[in-house]
Every structure is written in C-alpha cells, then in structure tokens.
Amino acid sequence: PADSGVLSPEQGLTEIEAQALPFVFRLGVEEVGRAVRVVAGGGDRLTAIYEVMGRSDERVEKVLALLERDEVSHALRLATCGRRSVQLECPEDAGGCGWDENYVPIHCGSRLCRDCMDRRVGTLIEEWKPAIQGMSHPTFGTFTIKNVSDPAKGRDAIVGAFGRLRRRTIPFEGETVREGEHQRWCWWSGTRVEDFQDGADQWKVGLQQAGAQGLARRLQSECVRYEWEDAAGHHRGRAIPFEEVVAGGLYAVDVKQKGPDEFNVHLHTVMDAPYVPQAALSAVWEDLTGDPVVDVRRIYDRTGEGIEKALAETVGYACKAPEFESVDDAVEFVTEMKGKALVHPFGTLHGAAGDTSGLLCCSRCEQAPSWWDYLGVVDERIDNMGKDWVVDGDRPPDGS
C-alpha cells in the first residue's frame, strides 16, 4: 500500500529519484505515495527539494504542494528565493561612483512568498505614489461581497462587479431602508436654506464643499435638470454616470479566510472622486452584488507619507501571501490567479504608473546610476541595496 513505508518496484523511480526519497521524508512527508509523486520526474524537482532543506516549515510545505501540482518551476523559484545574490557595479560612466560591492538577493516573486510580497508592496507604492498625489480629490473606498466558498471565483466576481459599477449610472436622489434604518440622498438645486431636505445627504453641497463647483453646475445642467420625452410623457432628470464623478483610480482585491470553506472578499480602491453620497454608491453596489457594504473616506493627508499609507491600505493586503488555514488552499488559489494582475488602474490612471528603476541605490554613494554593470552571482544572501516594506495595521471590518 502507498502509505506502508515500503517502496514497491512498480512505482518505477529512477535511481537518482529514489535517492531523493529520504530527503523528502526528512521534510515531513509521511506517505510513500506522496513522496513518490513529489520526486517522480527528477531534474528541477530534486533541485527544489535539496534547496528547500533547512528553510521554514511554511516554505517547505508550499514547495511540496507545488511539486505535487507539477508546478515545478514555481517550486524551484520559491525554494531558492533569496539564497543567492547578484553583484553590481555602480559605473562611473553611468553617473556612478565606481563602487562594485553592491549586492541584491535574487527573489522568486511568488505570491506565496511573504518576503517577495512585502517587497512588491513597496514597489507598487513607489510606482503609483506620483499618480495618486496628482489626484484632485483622492478618496479611499472599500467594496465587499457576501462570503464565498471559492476564493478565486469570489475574486473574479468582485472584479467583474466593480467593472460594471464603473459603467453604471447613479441616481441623484433616492432612499434605502435596511434593518429599519433609512438613508436618503438628494441633489438639492435650491437657493434658500429652507430648500435643504432634512436627513438627506446633499450631493451638490458635498461637491461644492470639495471645491468642485464647476462639476456641480455641469451635472445639474446635464443630468438633474435634463428634460426629455418618450411615449410615457415628459420627464425631468437622469442618473449621473459613475465616470463623471470618479475620474479614475487604482484597485486591488483582498481575500481573507473566515472559516472552513468560507472566504471574505473585498476590493480596496484609491479613486479621484470629489464627492458621491455613500448611500447612493451602496444602493447601486447592492443592486450589482446583493451586498450593500461600501465604505468611502476622503484622504486628507496629501503628503508623501499620507499617500503611502493610503496606497499601503489599498495594495498591502491584496499583495500579502494568502493566509489560509490550509497550504493546499493557498497554493490552489495562487495557481488559479496565475496571469492575473495584483493591482488594476482604471480611468485616468491607465498608463500612469511611475518609473521605479531608481529603487536600487548604490550602497556607497546612495545614487542610482543610468545603468548597472552586472558582475555575477554569489552563493549567499547579501542585501545592501533597495528599500524594505512591511504591511502593518488591521484589515477593514468584514462586510458579511
């Protein structure tokens, strides 16, 4: 039997594959059948096994799970991550100082690797910080859907829903009632104090307070006071297109496990939006997804530190290695996400990512030359260049 601990001849391993079995058992694999599946095929499989020896239990489990799924190149990258370093010279003819003791580890870039994902967060923040600082009205938003049993399908569902939201129109007035609580919003096109509607979120006033008077006048003319006729008669007013009040932005999806076969999926975005009543957004989002949970907050701190914090909230948890109860679930999710972007720009932010070529700086002159001279690879981890990032803080509250 496969789990008896006895290797039968019909399992057909080569001599070199069979020699690797004791190392697989030392990595914690108890079933012979599983060990055979891991080593069968040899080549890079065996290299990954030997390279991951002595590393963290979490990394070992992920490498073994990848090998079982025949994700051999991915397993090898994860197993060898950070164990070797590239040596670079800061050449004088490229504006550098000539220093040749610059080292940067070779990273795997896997979504299963905590170190690489923390580094990826830093790169994304540097890429998008200039574009977010250039927004007239940077706003942070979180959109949630009901908990799902399949995280990959949940991720695709919320991305699809957010795409449809950006093509939708938003009523300029309305009301929602949930659990006995009323939320109202209106446009307000009056001129007197008594024209305000008590208890309603005034859209026009919010735009004016945000300094978007021109947009308020245009929306009032083109949407709120727009008149038209059809077979049913004469009408006044039409809903406001989402793209009129949200010029563009950046979003990423965060998935957190709540329990066995239950995952919470929410989408974080930084968008250029002067003002949209949250109740109005919530009503349209509920129509799209069946879940009304939307949280929208203005970003008041426009300094570099404030923008970095907002971007860290947006991309940070989406870029973290999956923290699922089962390594197999995490590996399955990551393999299903292959080829899908971590971060998505939309509207005015399409093509607006900044240049991150200067992230690596010389360890002596602390400058980034026009180019680096490659000097080779050393068989140890040395890191005296670049910038480290750590995602900290709490996730937003669950929506379901």
Buried (B, 14 or more C-beta within 10 A) or exposed (E): EBEEEEEEEEBEBEEEBBEBBEBBBEBEBEBBEBBBBBBBBBEBBBBBBEBBEEBEEBBBBBBBBBBBBEBBEBBBBBBBBBBBBBBBBBBEEBEBBBBBBBBBBBBBBBBBBBBBBBBBBBBBBBBBBBBBBEBEBBBBBBBBBBBBEBBBEBBBBBBEBBEBBBEBBBBBBBBBEEEEEEBBBBBBEEEEEEEEBEEBBBBBBBBBEBEBEEBBEEBBEEBBEEEEEEEEEEEEBBBBBBBBBBBBBBBBBBBBBEEEEEBBBBBBBBBBBBBBBBBBBBBBBBEBBEBBBBBBEEBEEEEEEBBBBBBBBBBBBBBBBBEBEEBBBBBBBBBBBEEEEBBBBBBBBEEBBEEBEEBBBBBBBEEBBEBBBEBEEEEEBBEEBBEEBEBEEEBBEEBB
